[in-house]
Amino acid sequence: MAVVINSKTNKVILITGGSGFIGSALVRFIIEQTQDEVVNIDKLTYASTPSALAGIEHSARYQFVEGDVCDRVLLLRVLDQFKPDAIMHLAAESHVDRSICGADEFIQTNIVGTFTLLEACRDYYSKLQGEKRQAFRFLHVSTDEVYGDLPDGGKFTEQSSYAPSSPYSASKAAADHLVRAWYRTYGLPVILSNCSNNYGPYQHVEKLIPLTISNALQGKSIPIYGSGKQIRDWLYVDDHVRALYQVVCHGTLGETYNVGGNTEMQNIDVVKEICNILEDVAADNPYSLKGSDKSVDGFSSLISFVNDRPGHDVRYAIDASKIEKELGWKPQESFESGLRKTVEGRLRAGLGLEGAD
C-alpha cells in the first residue's frame, strides 16, 4: 500500500528525464509512496533505462510522453493537456567524459533545453489562477560540480561560488543561472537543488560504480583515473529522490538546497569496496555470474590506473545541513549498505554484464 506523504492535495507532477537513472527512481518513488500523478517526458537517449519503470508503467497515475525538452511546441501541448501542479526538471546530459569529447549535446540539452522549458512554463504559469497558480512549483535539479574543485577541508554550501571545470558542469551552471534569472525577472516560482554523486542499481554503465561492476564480472580491466585519490561525496539515489520530493512540496521559493550523502570516499576505495562485495556475492552465488571470469585472482587484481582526464576535480563534498534543518531530510542509507544494494540490484536486473545496459 502506498504511503501518502503529502495528503493535503494530490498533485500532477511533470518530470523531465523521468526514464533516466535519477528520474526513474523519482518516478517510482512518487507512484509507489504517494498518491500523486506523474507525467514523464523523456527523449529516451542512450542513458535512459525504461526497464527501471517496468513495475509502475501500467499505473493509472503514470503517463509517458516521448519528447525533447528543446521542443517548445511539444512542451506547451503537454503542459496544456496535463496541467501539472509542479515541474521537476531532471533531463540532462550528465557524463563528464562525453562532454570533454563533444560538448554540443550538453549545450543543447542542458542550456537550450532548460531555457525552452522555462519559457514554456512561464507561458503556462501566466495563465494559471487562484490556488493552482499559488501552489505551482518549478524544481531544477542540478549538481555539486558547478562549484568546481574543493580544497581539503570545508564543504560546498548553498553560498559557495560557482567555478565549473568541465563542459558538463559549465552547462549545468549556466542552466542554474537561467533558472534563478527567471525567478528574479519573471517571478516564476522556482526552487533549485544541487546534489553530490548519485549511485544505485539502474545507473548507466559509463559511470564509475556500474562500470566497475560490469568490468569486474567480465574479467576486464577496471580503469581508474590518475592515482584514484579523487574524493567524492556519495548519495544513494533513493535518498536523493526523497529529498527532491520534500523540496518540491515544502521548499522555499527562490532557494537552493544542497543534497549530499555525507560520505566522502576516494575513488580507489570505492572500487576496492565493490570488489570486496563481488567476492562475497561470487562466493555465496545467489545470482548467476556465468559471465564472470573465474580465473581472475580476486576482482581487485583487475584495477588499472590510466591517465587522468583533463580538468579533473580532486574533491567534492556537500554540506546538507540546510535541507536537514529546514525540511527534515537526511540520508537513510549508509554507503556500505547502499553499495551492496547497488551490486545485488544490478545482478538481479541483469545489468552486470556487457550488453545488458
Secondary structure per residue as TSV (DSSP state, phi and psi in degrees):
chain	resnum	aa	ss	phi	psi
A	1	M	-	360.0	138.6
A	2	A	-	-68.9	143.8
A	3	V	-	-94.3	116.2
A	4	V	-	-79.6	106.8
A	5	I	S	-82.3	-38.8
A	6	N	-	-126.0	88.0
A	7	S	-	-88.6	-5.8
A	8	K	S	-66.0	-45.2
A	9	T	-	-142.7	141.5
A	10	N	-	-92.4	118.3
A	11	K	-	-96.3	159.6
A	12	V	E	-102.8	118.7
A	13	I	E	-114.7	124.0
A	14	L	E	-94.3	123.2
A	15	I	E	-114.0	121.8
A	16	T	E	-89.0	140.7
A	17	G	T	72.6	29.4
A	18	G	T	-75.7	-2.3
A	19	S	T	-103.4	2.3
A	20	G	S	-81.8	-175.1
A	21	F	H	-61.7	-59.7
A	22	I	H	-72.0	-40.4
A	23	G	H	-59.0	-43.0
A	24	S	H	-67.8	-35.3
A	25	A	H	-64.6	-37.5
A	26	L	H	-67.4	-43.4
A	27	V	H	-60.0	-47.6
A	28	R	H	-59.2	-44.2
A	29	F	H	-60.0	-47.2
A	30	I	H	-66.4	-43.1
A	31	I	H	-68.4	-39.6
A	32	E	H	-83.6	-28.4
A	33	Q	H	-115.6	-0.2
A	34	T	S	-138.4	-179.9
A	35	Q	S	-106.4	10.6
A	36	D	-	-72.3	158.8
A	37	E	E	-98.4	149.2
A	38	V	E	-125.1	132.4
A	39	V	E	-113.9	117.3
A	40	N	E	-103.8	116.7
A	41	I	E	-110.0	121.6
A	42	D	E	-146.7	140.9
A	43	K	-	-78.6	-15.5
A	44	L	-	58.1	62.0
A	45	T	-	-80.3	-176.0
A	46	Y	T	-57.7	-28.8
A	47	A	T	-88.4	-3.5
A	48	S	-	-73.6	150.0
A	49	T	-	-131.9	78.5
A	50	P	G	-57.1	-28.8
A	51	S	G	-62.6	-22.0
A	52	A	G	-68.2	-13.3
A	53	L	G	-108.0	9.0
A	54	A	T	-58.1	-33.1
A	55	G	T	-75.2	-15.6
A	56	I	T	-126.2	-1.5
A	57	E	T	-65.3	-18.4
A	58	H	T	-99.2	6.5
A	59	S	-	-64.7	141.1
A	60	A	T	-67.7	-15.1
A	61	R	T	-97.3	10.2
A	62	Y	E	-122.8	132.0
A	63	Q	E	-130.6	138.9
A	64	F	E	-116.8	134.4
A	65	V	E	-126.4	119.0
A	66	E	E	-79.7	122.3
A	67	G	-	-178.7	169.6
A	68	D	-	-108.6	135.3
A	69	V	T	-67.4	-10.2
A	70	C	T	-84.2	-5.1
A	71	D	-	-94.7	93.4
A	72	R	H	-65.5	-37.4
A	73	V	H	-60.6	-45.4
A	74	L	H	-62.3	-44.4
A	75	L	H	-60.9	-43.7
A	76	L	H	-63.1	-39.8
A	77	R	H	-65.0	-43.8
A	78	V	H	-65.2	-42.9
A	79	L	H	-62.2	-42.1
A	80	D	H	-68.2	-36.8
A	81	Q	H	-73.6	-45.6
A	82	F	H	-98.5	-17.2
A	83	K	-	47.6	63.3
A	84	P	-	-68.2	154.3
A	85	D	S	-92.5	-16.0
A	86	A	E	-155.4	149.6
A	87	I	E	-115.2	132.4
A	88	M	E	-120.4	107.8
A	89	H	E	-96.3	103.8
A	90	L	-	-116.9	-9.9
A	91	A	-	-61.7	123.5
A	92	A	-	-168.9	151.1
A	93	E	-	-82.3	133.5
A	94	S	-	-131.9	0.3
A	95	H	-	-95.8	117.5
A	96	V	H	-58.0	-45.5
A	97	D	H	-58.5	-43.2
A	98	R	H	-64.4	-34.5
A	99	S	H	-68.2	-31.1
A	100	I	H	-71.5	-38.6
A	101	C	H	-74.4	-30.3
A	102	G	-	-165.4	108.1
A	103	A	-	-86.8	-8.6
A	104	D	H	-53.0	-52.3
A	105	E	H	-63.0	-31.4
A	106	F	H	-69.8	-41.2
A	107	I	I	-65.0	-43.7
A	108	Q	I	-66.2	-53.7
A	109	T	I	-74.1	-48.8
A	110	N	I	-76.7	-34.6
A	111	I	I	-98.9	-59.7
A	112	V	I	-63.5	-40.1
A	113	G	H	-62.6	-42.9
A	114	T	H	-64.6	-43.1
A	115	F	H	-58.8	-46.1
A	116	T	H	-63.2	-41.8
A	117	L	H	-65.5	-42.1
A	118	L	H	-59.4	-43.0
A	119	E	H	-67.1	-39.9
A	120	A	H	-64.8	-40.9
A	121	C	H	-68.4	-35.2
A	122	R	H	-62.9	-41.8
A	123	D	H	-64.0	-44.9
A	124	Y	H	-63.6	-45.4
A	125	Y	H	-64.3	-34.3
A	126	S	H	-63.7	-20.8
A	127	K	T	-97.6	-8.2
A	128	L	-	-75.7	151.7
A	129	Q	-	-137.3	159.6
A	130	G	H	59.2	-139.6
A	131	E	H	-64.0	-32.6
A	132	K	H	-61.7	-42.7
A	133	R	H	-69.5	-41.0
A	134	Q	H	-64.1	-33.6
A	135	A	H	-90.5	-13.3
A	136	F	-	-63.4	139.9
A	137	R	E	-138.1	146.3
A	138	F	E	-122.9	111.3
A	139	L	E	-103.1	121.7
A	140	H	E	-102.1	121.3
A	141	V	E	-99.7	120.5
A	142	S	E	-127.9	-163.8
A	143	T	E	-128.9	156.8
A	144	D	G	-73.6	-11.8
A	145	E	G	-67.9	-16.0
A	146	V	G	-64.0	-22.3
A	147	Y	G	-82.6	-13.0
A	148	G	-	81.8	-154.8
A	149	D	-	-80.8	136.7
A	150	L	-	-110.1	123.2
A	151	P	-	-64.5	167.5
A	152	D	S	-58.1	136.0
A	153	G	S	84.8	147.1
A	154	G	-	80.7	167.2
A	155	K	-	-141.3	160.5
A	156	F	B	-68.9	133.7
A	157	T	-	-117.7	176.4
A	158	E	T	-66.6	-14.3
A	159	Q	T	-98.1	1.4
A	160	S	-	-63.9	143.0
A	161	S	-	-72.1	150.0
A	162	Y	-	-82.2	135.0
A	163	A	-	-153.4	62.1
A	164	P	-	-63.0	144.9
A	165	S	-	-105.5	-27.9
A	166	S	S	-115.1	163.1
A	167	P	H	-56.8	-37.4
A	168	Y	H	-60.7	-54.0
A	169	S	H	-66.3	-31.9
A	170	A	H	-66.2	-38.5
A	171	S	H	-68.1	-35.7
A	172	K	H	-71.6	-37.1
A	173	A	H	-61.8	-43.2
A	174	A	H	-60.7	-42.1
A	175	A	H	-63.1	-41.7
A	176	D	H	-57.4	-45.1
A	177	H	H	-64.8	-37.8
A	178	L	H	-61.6	-45.7
A	179	V	H	-59.9	-44.5
A	180	R	H	-65.7	-36.1
A	181	A	H	-65.9	-37.9
A	182	W	H	-69.6	-26.0
A	183	Y	H	-72.6	-48.0
A	184	R	H	-72.1	-43.0
A	185	T	H	-81.5	-43.7
A	186	Y	H	-108.7	-7.9
A	187	G	-	75.1	18.8
A	188	L	-	-66.1	130.2
A	189	P	-	-77.5	87.9
A	190	V	E	-107.1	157.0
A	191	I	E	-139.4	147.6
A	192	L	E	-122.1	153.5
A	193	S	E	-136.1	145.4
A	194	N	E	-128.0	121.6
A	195	C	E	-112.9	161.4
A	196	S	-	-87.4	-173.0
A	197	N	E	-62.9	119.8
A	198	N	E	-85.8	154.3
A	199	Y	E	-151.0	159.4
A	200	G	-	166.1	176.8
A	201	P	T	-62.5	-35.5
A	202	Y	T	-98.3	14.8
A	203	Q	-	-68.3	143.4
A	204	H	-	-63.1	146.4
A	205	V	T	-66.9	-10.0
A	206	E	T	-72.7	-19.8
A	207	K	S	-83.5	160.7
A	208	L	H	-53.5	-53.9
A	209	I	H	-66.9	-51.8
A	210	P	H	-65.7	-31.9
A	211	L	H	-64.5	-41.6
A	212	T	H	-61.4	-45.5
A	213	I	H	-61.0	-49.1
A	214	S	H	-62.6	-49.2
A	215	N	H	-64.4	-40.7
A	216	A	H	-60.0	-44.6
A	217	L	H	-68.7	-20.4
A	218	Q	H	-98.7	1.1
A	219	G	T	71.7	21.8
A	220	K	-	-91.3	162.2
A	221	S	-	-61.4	138.8
A	222	I	E	-102.0	103.9
A	223	P	E	-79.1	137.7
A	224	I	E	-129.5	127.8
A	225	Y	E	-68.1	136.2
A	226	G	T	57.4	-130.8
A	227	S	T	-87.6	-11.0
A	228	G	S	79.0	9.5
A	229	K	-	-92.7	7.1
A	230	Q	-	-62.9	138.3
A	231	I	E	-108.2	132.7
A	232	R	E	-129.6	151.1
A	233	D	E	-95.6	117.7
A	234	W	E	-98.8	134.5
A	235	L	E	-128.5	119.7
A	236	Y	E	-68.0	135.3
A	237	V	H	-60.2	-34.9
A	238	D	H	-67.6	-33.1
A	239	D	H	-65.7	-40.9
A	240	H	H	-61.2	-46.8
A	241	V	H	-69.6	-28.7
A	242	R	H	-61.8	-40.9
A	243	A	H	-64.1	-44.2
A	244	L	H	-60.7	-39.2
A	245	Y	H	-67.5	-40.0
A	246	Q	H	-61.3	-41.1
A	247	V	H	-66.1	-46.2
A	248	V	H	-68.9	-29.0
A	249	C	H	-84.3	-35.6
A	250	H	H	-130.5	-2.0
A	251	G	-	-68.3	157.5
A	252	T	-	-86.5	134.4
A	253	L	T	-56.6	138.1
A	254	G	T	79.7	-3.7
A	255	E	-	-92.5	160.7
A	256	T	E	-115.2	140.3
A	257	Y	E	-124.9	120.0
A	258	N	E	-84.3	134.1
A	259	V	E	-121.9	116.4
A	260	G	-	-136.9	161.7
A	261	G	-	-92.3	-3.5
A	262	N	S	56.5	38.2
A	263	T	-	-136.9	92.3
A	264	E	E	-88.1	127.1
A	265	M	E	-139.9	141.1
A	266	Q	E	-72.8	145.8
A	267	N	H	-56.0	-40.3
A	268	I	H	-63.1	-36.2
A	269	D	H	-72.2	-34.4
A	270	V	H	-61.1	-48.0
A	271	V	H	-63.4	-43.2
A	272	K	H	-63.2	-37.5
A	273	E	H	-67.0	-38.5
A	274	I	H	-60.5	-44.0
A	275	C	H	-60.6	-40.4
A	276	N	H	-62.7	-43.4
A	277	I	H	-64.2	-42.1
A	278	L	H	-63.1	-35.5
A	279	E	H	-61.1	-43.2
A	280	D	H	-63.4	-45.5
A	281	V	H	-64.4	-42.4
A	282	A	H	-63.9	-36.1
A	283	A	H	-69.1	-43.3
A	284	D	H	-76.0	-30.9
A	285	N	-	51.9	48.7
A	286	P	-	-76.6	-15.6
A	287	Y	S	-125.7	163.5
A	288	S	-	-73.6	122.9
A	289	L	-	-115.6	34.6
A	290	K	T	-62.3	-21.2
A	291	G	T	-87.5	-8.3
A	292	S	S	-78.6	154.9
A	293	D	-	-90.3	101.5
A	294	K	T	-68.9	-13.4
A	295	S	T	-79.8	-10.3
A	296	V	S	-65.7	134.0
A	297	D	S	-87.0	71.7
A	298	G	-	83.7	134.2
A	299	F	G	-61.7	-31.8
A	300	S	G	-66.1	-18.4
A	301	S	G	-68.8	-12.2
A	302	L	G	-85.2	-8.3
A	303	I	E	-63.7	132.1
A	304	S	E	-136.5	127.9
A	305	F	E	-88.2	129.9
A	306	V	E	-121.0	167.1
A	307	N	-	-56.8	137.2
A	308	D	-	-65.4	151.6
A	309	R	-	-80.6	156.1
A	310	P	T	-61.7	136.5
A	311	G	T	66.8	24.8
A	312	H	-	-69.0	118.8
A	313	D	-	-69.0	142.3
A	314	V	-	-83.1	-40.8
A	315	R	B	-145.2	137.5
A	316	Y	-	-125.6	144.9
A	317	A	-	-157.8	136.3
A	318	I	B	-107.4	133.9
A	319	D	-	-93.7	106.7
A	320	A	-	-101.0	23.5
A	321	S	H	-67.6	-28.8
A	322	K	H	-64.8	-48.6
A	323	I	H	-68.6	-30.1
A	324	E	H	-68.7	-44.7
A	325	K	H	-71.8	-41.9
A	326	E	H	-85.7	-33.2
A	327	L	H	-120.7	-1.2
A	328	G	-	73.5	19.1
A	329	W	-	-96.1	143.2
A	330	K	-	-156.0	155.7
A	331	P	-	-64.2	142.6
A	332	Q	-	-100.1	-24.4
A	333	E	S	-94.8	132.3
A	334	S	-	-77.1	161.7
A	335	F	H	-64.3	-37.7
A	336	E	H	-64.1	-47.2
A	337	S	H	-70.0	-39.1
A	338	G	H	-65.6	-38.2
A	339	L	H	-68.5	-39.4
A	340	R	H	-65.6	-41.7
A	341	K	H	-60.6	-36.5
A	342	T	H	-65.8	-49.0
A	343	V	H	-61.3	-51.0
A	344	E	H	-68.7	-35.3
A	345	G	H	-65.5	-40.2
A	346	R	H	-65.2	-38.8
A	347	L	H	-67.0	-42.6
A	348	R	H	-61.7	-37.8
A	349	A	T	-83.5	0.2
A	350	G	T	73.5	28.5
A	351	L	-	-104.5	17.1
A	352	G	S	-88.5	-21.1
A	353	L	S	-115.6	158.7
A	354	E	T	-58.1	136.4
A	355	G	T	94.7	-21.7
A	356	A	-	-74.4	-21.6
A	357	D	-	-85.1	360.0
